[in-house]
Amino acid sequence: MKLKTLILVETPLQLLCAYEYMHKHKHKHQGDFCLYMRKYGLGINDQQLDTMAKELGLKVARTFQVKPGDKVAYAKALLSYLFCSFRIYDKVVIGNYSSRLLRLFSSIVVKKELVLLDDGVATLLADKVIKEKRPKKYSAFSIFSLDPETYKNYQRNFFDSTAREYACEENQEYAYFFVGQMQMVDKELIGIDAYIRVLKAVVEDAKGQKVHYVPHRAEGGENIMRVKGIQGIEILYSDVAIEYFMLRNGWYPKKIYSIVSSALFTLASIYPKAEITMVLPSTLKTKSLIHYDMIVDALKRHSATIKFLDVE
């Protein structure tokens, strides 16, 4: 009997990674995947999941809505999952090692292999934990250059199969992008005035080219209005993960900026000819960002053209 591969995701980036994984393994498994999505009940994240699943032509076998901290929803989801997933799987693929729910789901079914996808910097944080585990329990399909000795099986994800589906070309109008990180202001990791200085420095670096600011899905409120007021900045709202947003629109960026977003890494993999610039504001509270050094180190080791822009 042919065994299925169960895939569990909960964010738009995880879903895009799952899509690439399906591409890479469709001949091996003859397309026999079972996709489950966990939703948070928090609006934009769930909307982006639905939009991407529909546009990518993915059949979602089951959806679980579990808000963080909602124990009743957690228990109901677990019972529903047990009822519909009681079988043996070839592989179970989860989007985020740090998700307690996904880890629990993956642990209570019989499988031959457990594969980890990416959820941005969470992958690097999880990698530190997994390195200490013996015997090797996990496999990985990741955009990051991880140590293969840590995993049962390791495969690098360059999103090349997904990228080939889209005819992306450079164009003068959509060439310069900034990946928004206003949540750093909300968390008081950087002041709004310093954040505005970062954006003005990026506009200056773009030398007269319009910079398209793509807000993170959690951004909004009064601060985004200040971004709108910066000359040379145009805000582009995305209804999907930023990686898929650019692919879907057929854009091949010339330059991509951000502060410490792991999207710089994913976009560098999808667009190897683009210039990736990590902005380093002097007032950023890097000691409060446990993943800061990890992202910097990962970018430095990437094969793409990576630059760093210091901003006082």
N, C-alpha and C positions, 0 to 999 in steps of 0.2 A: 504493500500500500504506500502510495506517495504521501510524504508528510508535508504539511504546510509550514510556511514561515509566518510567525505572528509579529506584527510591528505595532509598537505602542508609542504615540507621540502626544505632545501637549503644547507646542509652540509652532509658529510659522516656519522658523528656521529648521526645527527638527523635521517638519513635514517635507521641506525641500531636500534635506539630507536623505530622508527615507525614499523620496522619489528617485534620487540619484542611485541609491542602493538597489532599488528595484531594477533600474536600468542595467546596472552592472551584473546582476545575478538572475536576470529574467530567463536566460537560456538554461542556466543550471537548475532553476526551480520551475521553469516553464510558466512563469507568471503566476504561480500559485501562492499568492500572498493574502494575508488576512490583516487588514488595517483597522486599528482601534484608535480613537482620538479621545483624549481627556480635555474637557473644557473647564475653564475657571469660573465661568459665569461673570466675567468682568468686562464684557463688551468688546473692545477692539481686538484683543487677542483671539477671541472666539470667532469674530467676524472675519478676520484675516484667514483663520484656519478654513472656514467654510468656503471663502472665495477661492483660495488656492486649491483646495481639494476639487472643487467644481471645474476650475479652469485647467487643471492638470489632468483631468479625466480620471481621478482616483475614486474607486469605490470604497466608501467607508462602511465597514461591516457593523460597527457599533460605536456609539458615542456615550461617554460618561461625563456628567456635569458635577464637578466636585470643587466647591470653593475652598480656598486655604482655611484650615481650622474648623471646617464644618464636619464634625464627627458623624452626624447622622447621614449626610450625603456620602461620606467616606464608607460607612458600613453598607449602605444600599448599593453603592458601586461595586464593592467587594462581592456581595452576594450575587449580583447580576453577572459579574465577571466569572465567578465560579460556575454559574449555571450554563453560560454560553461558551466557555473555554475549556471544558473538561475533555482534553484529548492530548495526544503526544505530538509535539512539534519538532520539526527538523531544527529550526532556529527560532529564538525569540530575540527581537531587535527593539531596544528601548532608546528613546530620544535623549534621556538625561539620567545619568547615574545618581545625581543628587536628589531626584524626585522620589520621595518615600513611597508614593502610590505606585509609580511605575516599577520600582524595585520590588515592591510587594507582589504586584501582578505577575512579574516575571519569575518570581521565586516559587510560586505555588502551582506552576504547570511543569510537566515533564518535557524536557527539550534536550537536544544533543549539544547545542551551543547557544551562548548568550552573547549578543553583539551590542556594543555601545555606539550610538551616533553622537552628534555634536549638539551642544546648546551654548555656543559661544565660549566664554571664558570658563564656564562650568566644567568643560572638558579638561582644561589644564589643572583645575583644582582637584577634580576626581582622579586624574592621573597620578598625583602625588600620593593619594590614599591607596590606589590600586597597586602601586609599585611595591608596597609592603605586604601584599597579600600572597600567600603561598598555600597550596599550589595555585597555578594560574587558573583563574576562574572565568575571565572575560576575554572576548575578542573585541576589536575596535575597527570602525570604519570612520576615519576622521580627516578633517582638513589639516590638522596639525601634524607636524613631524614628531611623532611619539617614538619611544624606544620599543622596537618590536619584541625585545626580550621580556617586556612586562606582560605581554598578552599571548593568549593561545594562538590567535591569528591577528595580524594587523594589515590593513589595506588603506592606503592614502586616498583621500577623496579630493579630486581636483574639479569636481562638477563638470567635467569635460563632456560627458554624455548628454547632460541637460543643456549645456551651453550650445552644443551642436544643433539643437532644435530651433535655435533663434538666430536670425541673420542680423547680428549686431554690427553696426558700423559707426565710425567716428562722425560726428557732425558738429558744426560750430555752435549751435544753439544749446545743445545738451552735452557739454564737455567737462564742466567743473562742478563737483558735488561736495557737500559737507554732510556727513552723517550726524544728525542731531544727538546731543547728549544732555539735554536740559534737566534730566533727572539728577545730574550731579549738582545742579543748583538747588533742586528741591531737597537733596540730602546734605546740603551745606558743605559739599566737598570743594566747591568753588563759588565765589560770589557772582551775582548776575552782572556786575560791572566788568569783572575779569572775563566772564564768558563773552560779553559783547566785544571786549578788546580782542579776544581770540578770533571772532568772526571778522572783525575789521582787518586784522592782520592777514587773514586768509584772502579777503577781497584784494588787499594790496598785493599779496603774492600772486594772485591770478592775473594781475597786470591788465585790468580793464575788462576782463571776461566776466560775464555774469556767473555767479556762484549759486547753484541750486541747493537749498537747504532742505533736507529730507528729515522731518521730525521723527524721533522714536515714537512708537505707538503709545507710550505713556505720557507724551508731552502735551501741553495745553496751558490754558490760563493766561494770566496777564503777561508773564515773561515772554511768551511767544509773540506777543504784540510788539515788544521791543525789538525782537529779531526782524519783524516785518519792516520796521522803520530804518533798517540799515541800508544805505545806498549800495547797490551792487549785489544784494541778496534777493533771491526769489524763493519763496517757500513752495515746496511740492509735497502734498500730502499723499501718502501711499496707503492703499487698502490691502497690501500684502507685504511679505518680507522684502526688505530693500533689495536683496540679491535678485529675487524673482521680478520685482518691480522694474529694475533696469533691463533685465533680459526680455521681459514681455514687451517693453517699449522699443526694443531694438537698439538701445544706446550702447556705445562703446566709449566709456569715459576716458578723457585725457588725464585728468587729475582727480583724486578722491582724498578728502581731508576728514579728519576727526581727531578726538583727543585720545581716548584710550579704549575705543570701541573694538571689539573682536570682529566687527563687520569689515574693518580694514583688512583683516586676514582673509576672510571669505571672498571679498571682492578682488583682492590681489590674486587669488587662485582662479577666479572666473575670468578676470581681465588681466592677464600677465603683462600686457604692453602698457597698461595704465601706470601712471606715477602715483604712488601711495604716500601720503604725507601724514605723519602723526604729529599733532600740535602739542607742544609741551609748555603749558602755562606755568609761570614761576610760582603762582599762588595756589596751585592745585595741591590738596592735602593728600599726597601720595602715600603717606604712612597709614592712612585710613582705608586705602585700597589694597587689599591683600593680593589682588591679582595684577597689580600695576607692573611689577618687574617681570611677571610671566609673559604679559602681552608684549612688552618691549623686547624681551629676549626672543620670543617667537617671531616677531616681525623682522628682527635683525637676521634671523636664520632663514627667512623666506627667500626664495629665488627671485622674486619680483624686485622692481626698483623701489626701495623704501627710503624716504627722506624724513628728517625730523626738523620741525620749525619751532624755535624757541620764542615765547611771547612773555614779556614782562607784565 
